Amino acid sequence: MGFENDAKANDRWRRSEWDILKNICNAHGIEISEPKKSRGYSYKVEEYGEHQDKINALNAEIERLTAERDETVAEFEKLTKKKVNIGEIESIEAKESVFGKKVTLSKEDYDKLGDTAKKYVSMEKNIKKLKKERDAAVQELGAVKQQFEAVSSELAGYKKKGGRSLP
């Protein structure tokens, strides 16, 4: 019909039809209002799909990072709950030895003290490791959120310009 086959072809056809209708109505003394502004640019299915694919990929990445962060936080909290029982350590009695400034402990108390020290060192290492992982996950999550917001903003801009919504 001479309107070509681009994204604005529907708009040109709609405007042409409206002009014809307006002329017919004017000829019969009927006044009609201006047509409502069209939606503007109509996006092709591929274009819309690309944006949806980006959004879906970013949502999946956000979910993965959130789950990873939650897992790390849970592990961190579990480790921080493994507190050293200070009461047990304080109750250990050290007896002076006959060999100068050395002290003696019962085997049981010595084992408790050694186990507690090992747990403490292990806990400190795990805490440092988990803090680094958490910080990295938080940074990565922030970057993904920024990407998501950028793509969402871009899609909203397209919709605002009048891109049609596709299911």
N, C-alpha and C positions, 0 to 999 in steps of 0.2 A: 504494500500500500504506500510505499515511498517513505516510510519512517525509519528505514535501515534496521539493523539488528544489534544495537548497542544497549548499554545500561539505561540510557535516557529515552529510548524508543517508545516505551509505554507512556511516559510523560508527554511526549510530543503527540502521540495518538490521542490520549485523553484530552489534551488541550484542544486539538482539532475538532474532536467530537463535541466538546463543550461549546466551541465557537459556532458550530452548525446548529446546535440546540438553541443557543442564544438568538441567532438570526431568525429561526422559525418562531420562537416565542415573541420576539420583538415585532415580527410581521403580524402577529395576532393580538398584540397589545398586552402581552403577558410579561411582567417584569420578573427576572430571576436573579438570584444573588450570585456573586462570584464564587467559583469553586473553591473549596478548601484547599489550602496549600498541600501539594502532594508530599509524599514521604521523601522525595528527593532521590538520591542514588539508590538503586536496587542492586543488592549484592548477588553475585552468582553463588550457587550452592558451594562450590569449591572454596571461595573466599570465606564464606561464613564458617564452613567446616574447618578450615585452617585455624581460625580464631578459637573455635570450640575445642579443637585438638590441643592447642597451646594451653587453654584454661584447664582442660582435663588433666594434662600432663603436670601442670603446676599444682593442681589440687592433690594429685597422687603423691607428688614430691613432698608437699606440705604434710600430708598424712603420714608418710614414711618417716620424715624427720621428727614429727611430733611424737610418733610411737617410739622412735629411737631415743628421743629426749626423755620421755616418760620412763622408759626402761632404765636409762642411766640414772635418773633421779631416784627411782625406786631402789636401785642397787646402792646408790650413795646413802640413802636414808637407812637401808638395811645395815650398811657398814657402820654408820654413825651410832646406831642403836647397840652395836656390840661394844658397849662401854667396858672399860677395865674396871673391875670391882676394887675400888680404892680401899675399901674396908678390909678386904682380904690381905692386901699388901701391907697396910698399916698394922695389922695384927701379927705380922711376922716378927718374931723375937730374935734379935741378934745377940748372941752371947760372946763375950770377949774370950779370945783364945789365949792359951798360955804362950803362944808364939808371937807376942808383941801386939801390934795394932790390928791384927786380923780378927775377923769375927767368924763364928760358926753358925750354921743354920741346919735345921733338920732337913733331911733329904726331901721330904714332902714340901716344906716351905721353899727350899731352893728350886724345886721343879715348878712350883706355882709362880715364883718370881721370874724364872726363865721363860715359861709359857706366856706369861703376861707381857714380858718385854718383846717376845717374838710377835705376839698378836698386835701389840702397839705399833711396831715397825711395819708390819704387813698392812695394818690399817692405814697408816700414814701414806704408804706408797699407793695403796688403792685410792685413797682420797685424792691425792695429787693427780693420778691417772684419770679418775672420774671427773674431776674438775676440768681438766684439759678437754676431755671428750664432750662434756656438757657445754663448755665455752665454744668449741668448734661447732657443735650441733646448733647452738643458739645463733651463731654467726651465719651458718648455712641456712637456717630457717629464716633469718632476717633477709638474706639475699633472695631466697625463693619467694618470700612474701612481697618483696619489692618488684620482682618479675611479675608475680601474679597481679599486683595492683596496676602495673604498667599495662599488661595485656587487658585487664578488665577495663581500665580507663580507655584504652584504645578501642575496645569493643563498644563501650558506652558511647564514645565519640562517633563511631560508625552508626550506632543506633540513633543517636541524636540527630545526625545528618539525615537520617531517614532510611537507613538500611532496613530491609524488611526482615522480620523474624522468621526463622525457619525452625521447624520442630527438631 
